[in-house]
């Protein structure tokens, strides 16, 4: 069981609304982020959303996948330097 689920077993109180924590949700979002960063697409978030059907996780999933894509694009080496045909 995750630390968040242990610490907030009754949920997190936010603006007088109790939001339940879903440890499996973190795993699904992590999977979507990893696949999105590797494939450089945002469609993995949509696919994971369609598979799980949990609409409450679509916003954090989209934000995380877009940020992962930005990081992956920034870390991607320039192809002419690697292939040796840089001019």
N, C-alpha and C positions, 0 to 999 in steps of 0.2 A: 504494500500500500504506500502511496506517495506521502511525502511530508505535508503537503498542502491538504490532502484529504484527512490526514490524522489531526492536524491542528484545527482545521475548520470542518469538523465532521457534520455540523448542523448547517453549514453553508456560510457565506460571507454576507453580512448586512451592508447593503449599499442603498442609500436614499430610501430607507424603510422597506426595502425589498430584499428578501433573502435569496441570494444566488447560490445554487448548489455547485459544488466542485465535482468535476468529472475526470478522474485520473485517466481513463481511456481516451478522453478528448485530447489530452496532451500528446499521447502516442500517435493519434491520427494526424494531428497538426504537424508533429515532428516528421512523420512519414511524408506528408505532402510537401513540407519544406525541403526535405532531402531530395525527393524526386524532382521537384521544381527547379532546384539549384543545379542538379546534374543535367537535366534536359533543357534548361533555359526556357521553360514554358510556364504559363500561369494555369494552363488547362488542368494540371494535376490537382489543383485546389478544387476545381469544379467536379472532377471525377471523384475525389474523396468525399466531397459534399454529397454527390449523387449516391455514392455507395452507402454512406452512413445515414443520410436523411436528417441530420441534426442541423437545423437552420441557425441555431444559436452559435454555432462555431464557424460560420462562413466568413464573418468579418475578420476575426483574428487569424483565420487560415489564409485569407487573401492577403492581408497585410504582411504576414510572416513570409509567404511565398514570394511576394513582390520584393521585400527586403532581401531575401536570400538570393533572388535573381540579380539584384543590384550588386551585392557582394561578390557573387560568382562572376559577373561581367567585369567587375573591377579587378579581380584576381586572375582572370584569364590572360594568359600570355599572348603577346602579339604573334600572329601566325608567320609573318615574313621572317621574324627573327629566329623562329624555331626551324622552319624549313630550309633556311640557308639561302633563299632566293630573294634576299632583301634589296637587290638592285645592283 
